[in-house]
Amino acid sequence: MTRIRPHVPDSRQTPTSPTSPTSRASRLPRRLAAGGVAVTTAALLAAALAPTAGAAPRPSRADAIDNAASVLAERAGTFGLTAGQQTEVRDVIVDPDGTQHVRYDRTYRSLPVLGGDFVVHLAPDGSYRGASRATERAVTPATTTPAVPAPKAADLAVNALRSVNLGETLRRLTAKPELVVDALHGTPRLAWRTHAVALDAQGNPVARTVITDASSGAQIDAWDSLESVTGDGTSLYSGTVPLETTQSGSTYQLKDPTRGNTYTGDAANKTDLCFFGICFSRAPSTVFTDTDNHWGTGTTSDRATAAVDAQYGTNVTWDYYKNVHGRNGIAGDGKGSYNRVHYGNNYNNAFWDDSCFCMTYGDGDGTTFGPLVALDVAGHEMSHGVTSKTAALTYSGESGGLNEATSDILGTMVEWYAGNASDAGDYLIGEEIVKPGFGQAALRFMDKPSKDGRSADYWSSSVGNLDVHYSSGVANHFAYLLAEGSGPKTINGVSYDSPTYNGASVTGIGRDKVGKIWYRALTVYMTSSTKYSGARTATLNAAKDLYGAGSAEYAAVAAAWSAVNVN
């Protein structure tokens, strides 16, 4: 958590934003006329964008993909698509009015293009409206033949992993290089993307992704590969909570058939064994069972207690994304993930892993952290899964800060959504898991991120050089200001006092609207290379879609970004 990682700045352009007619939402009243009942954001958007009687049916996912394919065929030059390039659909969003947003990844001569992703925006009739692109440059590297051999790239990545784990004895250290076209860091060039993985002295995983120039061997960028925070059952942190389980004979399994069969298993204090990105063995995830369907005791002496927290966190996160954003599961496909608790020995971390589509929780060392199964940690880590299936924000530089901030922001929204009296909503990250040995009340503080001694309150040209958990402070601060406004206040018994860079007073619009704006920006407008300036554009586009270009919400988004020096 305390490591500061150097970052090589890039010169890529920020994503472009589509031009589109002013949203009909801007012409709707904020309240229903009858009875003065407030219109929810979801209802407002649905009403604003709903098809009129006799209109064509709302396009399906397949329709959107077909329409986008036609646009790509007609406008190949617009997207820099040349001979040797191929595209693959990553995600599809269809708005209530039929507007379509199709997200693509790109390859060049079968090589993945880092920063080659883009989103095609289509009108309800399938016509082209605009695009959001990770790079505007032509994806045509000078060569696809590396001067630096794969073994050399592997050695460089191994050294990079060792350099950020000084003093650690690393075991089973392996590295797997893959040729890519790097369009994230200036002029597209051939590069090696190498995943270096190992186990530390306690048997816990460490991993680093290293981007190396395939012509010179120079390191272009590097980042930690594990996206993590150093952050009816009776739980540790959330009191007694309801659980949906599966009956099997005379026993019950901690598996939820109503949420894609999401389940929680016991890792038995073991760890994963992975080489070259392939896991030969994983810590187990033996499904917890019980005879009376009452789980846990609220104490760590019962191994099922941490499982209760993990399953509950998964459930609430699933419900938040489905009920608030209409997303059915982390990948949007209705399929559940799974949890592993009791991973490793005294493991002070939790992480989401795309390769197993699972959440993993350590027990903590008892001095710095307790078991890392708190609700906002679950929401944070599972939101990494949502990001990976949508914008796939690169985990370094400003994009990495936005990746972490997305998990902090949406994880916080999960905690507020839960409405759990035992773990009331707040703007503190990981406050439940920290112990006195950590030395502060939470991992991070959204109202004034610098209270942790490392995070940035405001944007500067050097913010991308910070570790992503600290460069995230700019967006976290933005989100708090947009939700609650500036100045001193007490919310749910917690005191906050949020400053602004420009000295202006900011009025909040409420956290529900913030969550909707950020989610739409993430899933519709952000790309892998989005930086803070691009995030401003993306959230303004989202606010325009949801509330109208002339709305108070749109103006508040602009004001909150200016308050953290993103203009």
PyMOL commands that set and color helices and strands:
alter all, ss='L'
color gray80, all
select helices_A, chain A and resi 24-27+41-49+61-74+76-79+150-163+257-259+303-325+375-389+397-418+421-423+436-438+449-452+463-465+468-471+473-484+511-525+532-547+552-563
alter helices_A, ss='H'
color red, helices_A
select strands_A, chain A and resi 85-94+100-108+111-114+118-122+128-133+171-182+189-199+205-213+219-224+227-229+233-234+240-241+246-248+251-253+255-256+262-266+273-275+278-281+286-287+289-290+338-343+350-353+358-362+428-429+444-445+487-491+494-498
alter strands_A, ss='S'
color yellow, strands_A
deselect
rebuild
show_as cartoon
